[in-house]
Amino acid sequence: MLDVVDIGKRSLATYRGIAPDEILDELHWLSEDLRGARCMHLSSTPYGGGVSEILRSLVPLYNDLGIVTDWKLIHGDDTFFQVTKRIHNGLQGAPGELTEREKATYLANAQLNAHRLVTNSENYDFVFVHDPQPAVLAALSPHLDARWIWRCHIDTSHPNPTFWDFLSPYLHAYDAAIFTMREFIPPQLPISDVRIYPPAIDPLSPKNHPLPEALARDVLEWIGIRTHRPLVTQVSRFDRWKDPLGVVRAYQRVRPHVPDLQLALAGSLAMDDPEGWDVYEELRAATAGDSLIHILTNLVGVGNIEVNALQAVSDVVVQKSLREGFGLVVAETLWKSTPVVGGRVGGIPMQLPEGTGGALVDTVEECAEAMLHLLRRPDEAHLLGARGHEHVRQHLLMPRLLVDHLRLLKHLAA
Ligand code: UDP
């Protein structure tokens, strides 16, 4: 049996006055023909990273609309997740080869998961498979009479051929695929119905719900941050693509100009991300002895409320990624009207259009300059943040993503 993730109950009515009315209205008529349909979302981890963040909000909203929806998890041990992390990196273009042994580990695990899927699959009408970890399951489960959708959240525009040639033959079993950007569609994708849907954030989740300012400051004081001093933050899994060491170098360039500037690097260590530990240790070593740098993790209790407070109280939030699927943290931060300095990669530019939300950068030097610019000009920073908030409200809130999904389901059901 696959594990079912416990999800909460949410009502779309509570988004009235927050998300645009026309989107909420559309959801009601779109869902009419889909009521009673059964849907499953399949992923590899219940916490850590953007996919789990989205599903935790999205799945209850499906249910609120009468589409009976489960979120299930594939099983895997450390060896399996080491291979899937290599596949994830390879699909994002990292060099290297996938060994025969790694392929065998991946496929043996996938067969076990396909078996588990069959033993508790209650006739789903639609199955969404998220990311590469469970991607081969559609091909390994031909007896499940569902419409299969592969939701690829990462940048697969230039995959390392070794990895792509291994995975792509298994993808023909899908009825549709979803990518964040057209540019991410990999070469010779064997799925003809391809949709472009950017992800979204939940304005009512504990991470994004407005916190009273005094509470937000208290929360940060509690974890060792001095809120009367300026603060720059990056919130990300400890992953080399997120370039946390680059953020430290940019911060070190700014520090002589703003001597009491603090840097917070908050990172979660996820179950399907064994590499995170190495990056975390490197970061600790690189920043040892600097009391103005705070390395914070979920393991010491930095959860949704702390991330919320960091994004709300920081003077500037950085997301200096080198590769990025979307970067939900950018939208989360803009939702709190805080300006963002973001790497010009993947889905970050679409969240920071010209004159909105902050600045795009390509290098450590540009990152430092943009941080300093915003720290010295709080009025400009404030204006950019306010425009960023409105951009998120119009385009990047969860009800919009639900509209996209329901349109696809209606099309596939026809
Ligand atoms: N996140 C978190 N705590 C952390 C680091 C990340 O809650 O210490 C969350 C973050 O707020 C965001 C998600 O994990 O909701 C990361 O999503 P994103 O799209 O930015 O990156 P991904 O991890 O999917 O590459």
Residues whose N, C-alpha, C, O or C-beta is under 5 A from the ligand:
A	BS01	UDP	G48 G49 G50 V51 E53 V235 S236 R237 A266 G267 S268 V307 F326 G327 L328 V329
